[in-house]
Amino acid sequence: MAKSMKKSESNPEMVHSPLVTYASMISLLSLCPPFVIILFGIFNPSIVYDHLGEIFSALIFGSLVFCVFLYIKGHLAPSSSDSGSTGNFIIDFYWGMELYPRIGKHFDIKVFTNCRFGMMAWAVLTVTYCIKQYEANGKVSDSMLVNTILTLVYVTKFFWWEAGYWNTMDIAHDRAGFYICWGCLVWVPSVYTSPGMYLVNHPVHLGTGLALSILLAGILCIYINYDCDRQRQEFRRTNGKCTVWGRAPSKIDASYTTTSGETKRSLLLTSGWWGLARHFHYVPEILAAFFWTVPALFNHFFPYFYVIFLTILLFDRAKRDDDRCRSKYGKYWKLYCDKVPYRVIPGIY
């Protein structure tokens, strides 16, 4: 299990793994309809779908106010030295002032927005859409089941691997501003759940064969995405003393200079999944999103907006990460690009 960790004095500090909390919440929500609705008639989770307009409106406004708070806090009371202003209000508000803002000693803002709220809201809304379709039609379509299962497998994978998330651009490099926080508080619950939202009132009958094929393809993509991250995480944890696809890893021993003038060393993995392309892990992530969207078939553009957005987001992130690493590692990054010439898609880009 991905245990929580404390990377440094200012990095996200976690007390325990959230996987148990997440699993308990989803299990309770899934079991809630037969026991609570049928036996007691107290609460119907599908009420969330009935009030999506109000919920999203409140999130949009509340998150905007929250981002203003982050901007003011970054100026007046930053949580650590990993903060600062560019002198431009728009850039500071959009990209953020602080890398690791906290309220008090233990409430990490990015952990809350990105993980505790954003990812859990994604899972909860997915389940409520499934419940709403059952309430409206008396059954759950196979297309909705495929969408729900794949989404929950992906979010579960995220919480299983959460410790590795602290090393990604979202946490380690992107500051807490409108881009990250508003995106996780508003964009993830609304746009990332849109395929399931569409299927509530547009159920599609795929048939057992097609449904199983899409489900298995999606699970395979989620596994490959996980294995890419696991492979690099294990490589870093062992300082390169591990096996990658059954053999010693190919690597580049790089050095770089910190802003304080200190020289540090880094190992760049050039074999396994990371020998196919510098950001190959984005390929199965995009394909996984496609497979939990394609059960809607191709009757409307709406469900595919998320996949298109995600593709643009991840390709842009790959470019930003390349630019950052080129500046950080210099000649070592050029050597790395010579060994792994493709950025995302092997043989193409």
URJO-V436486 format. One record per helix or strand of 3 or more residues. SS is the DSSP state (helix for helix, strand for strand). FROM is the first residue (numbers start at 1). TO is the last residue. If there is no record, write none. Layout:
# URJO-V436486
SS|FROM|TO, SS|FROM|TO
This chain:
# URJO-V436486
helix|19|39, helix|47|50, helix|52|76, helix|89|95, helix|109|137, helix|142|160, helix|162|165, helix|169|172, helix|178|192, helix|194|201, helix|208|237, strand|251|257, strand|263|269, helix|272|275, helix|281|296, helix|302|329, helix|331|339
